[in-house]
């Protein structure tokens, strides 16, 4: 089922949580809402679920306007960050809850509910835990039960709020892969919220990057990584060094050219007007050259060899730290040495 | 000797603390309780039975049970709604409402009783109208119930508000997103989660409702055999130097309190497995 939000605005007191947000998820798509805390991603998810109502704007699921429907009428599966399992019910009762509370006519028979619960326990790989209580389960197991409970009502879409937020790193990686499998098997349109860019890039078909209640970019993980639309996105994806640069209009390939310390490169970010710019350069997008060459003159502060590569921590004359990862560092390089970093790729944005 | 765990205190300190707690309980609880029963039986079982079987005492016992039977269920409903509203919703005058709920705890029961006299008494605001319409509130069961409700109002709400706040709204939201109606969410999710707190609040509320003296004393009018509850009856007997009867009836009241406690322990014991299973 496709999902769309158009021009959604939401305020809490004086705080603008969402500022005219629009997005669309295609049938069967796996979408990530990525952003720092306070970016409005969870609010958007809750609005899609009907747990929160927008001040303005519309929500539709499968082409049907849902803006004024209550949560219980939306047929949306919601997995809560802290799982929100019913603590006084067994795992099986938790999973069967959505079927048990259906009104008389539409409620499946007891045996049918039992069969469905067993099937879901199988799907989430916990077939023998139906009699346990939530307090007796590990975090990863609770997460699976929460998912099974949401799937039991045969939702039209699946929404997950920070699905791995409360788990430790190892479990997180396993569950991530598993969740993708479940998604591929059920074919449900799914939207999940995360603040972890690796998770978003690894798992989603498309990623929606949000900041301050607005959408910065909606793109595939590849495009997001290669062509971040704004400085915020580039910065949030992490790892990139910020360097002062200058944009020169009218280069040969139609885009703009960026000048970093005399090195001229095509801008991999959307074209910008000529003028001073902030360039983002990732650590592996540097080569080193001898002092005096064009590039960024720096002093080596520390060098860490990790196998074939070396991670250099350098500082410019003004004290800005720049990190570079070099495949084969020249021999005899020691802390305190002067060198020049030559960028090989650059994404630049107008100075904020 | 090293303590067994990091939080264990030295043996002598444990003994001193335990002895202090037990000693305090013995002097302030066990001893007076024993005294009530011993004094009650001082003139023999026959005198004890006579004091309890006396019509005024029976009528006082009945009245006490009636008042509790009306006041406690009403306070359960009001307490549940108030704590539900406070814990699960955000609204403007929430801190004010919370303060209001605590008011009966901070106001002297006598003042609480006087409020009703001021409202419903002959010289009160509504007195003349009530008399014109032949409605009796003061010096009758309605007045006793109102005063008791006022005094025992916070017990249920105070017990539930922190519990519900700690549990948050997540489970309710989950139930709603799974298609449950508001009512079945309350019935299947909220209520089971708070049942022990609720039970505890109800027992406390009931104990206080049966034992309340001050507020009830003001609105009762002390009409023997008509508007005297057990505590008021005890006071009258005591003031008449009828100590054996006073203590006999007092032992009845204390007995009711003990039954309440026993009931609570029994329920806790019966459902201990479930409590452990829940993990909380």
Interface residues (C-beta under 8 A of the other chain):
Chain A: X49 X50 X51 X70 X71 X72 X73 X74 X75 X76 X77 X78 X80 X82 X84 X85 X86 X87 X88 X89 X97 X98 X101 X102 X133 X134 X135 X136 X149 X150 X152 X153
Chain B: X170 X171 X173 X174 X175 X176 X177 X178 X179 X180 X181 X184 X188 X189 X192 X193 X274 X277 X278 X279 X280
